[in-house]
């Protein structure tokens, strides 16, 4: 685990911190999932089913759905 391009402060040779790479990856995933939620019918239904499962797992079902 010693072979790394980052120094002891987490900065690589171009001056980019490793958290900047992580933030870029999270942003790309968030943009893709937001797009898919609104423009892909199957993905939208998948997310809705997950949200209903979480909602009806003891939080606020009240016999609905």
N, C-alpha and C positions, 0 to 999 in steps of 0.2 A: 504494500500500500504506500510505499515511499516514492514510487515513480509517478510523479504528478507534474502537470504543467503550471500548477498554481503555487504561489509562494506562501509563506506563513500567514499572510493577511488575506488569502483567498483571491488574489489578483493574478491573472495570467500575463503572458508577455505582451499582449496588446493593450493591457490596462483595464480589462473587463473583469469585474468581480463575478464569482460563480453564482451569486444570487441573481445577477442580471440575466444569466442564461436560464435560471430556473423561472424567473418572472416572465421571460419571453415564451417559454414552453407552456406555462400556465395560461398566459394570455391567448396563445394560439389555440389551445384546447377549449378555452371559454368561448372564443369566437366561433369555432367550428360547431360546438354543441348548441350555441344559440342559433346559428344558422340552421342546423339540422332540426332543432325543435320547431322552428316556424315553417320550414320548407320541405321537410320529409315526413310524410304522414305516418309511416311505420315507427320512426323514432319518436315522434310526438306521442303516439299511443303507448309506446314503451315507457316513456317518462311519466305519463299520466297514470299508468298502472302501478309504477313504483311509488308515486306519490300517494295513490289511494291505498296501497298496501301499508305504507308508513302511517298514514292518517288513520286507518282502521285497525291498527295493531294495538289499540288501547288508548289512543290519545283523544280522538274526537269522532267516533263512528256514528253513534246514535241511531243505528239501524238503517242508515242511508247507504245505498249501494250494496 
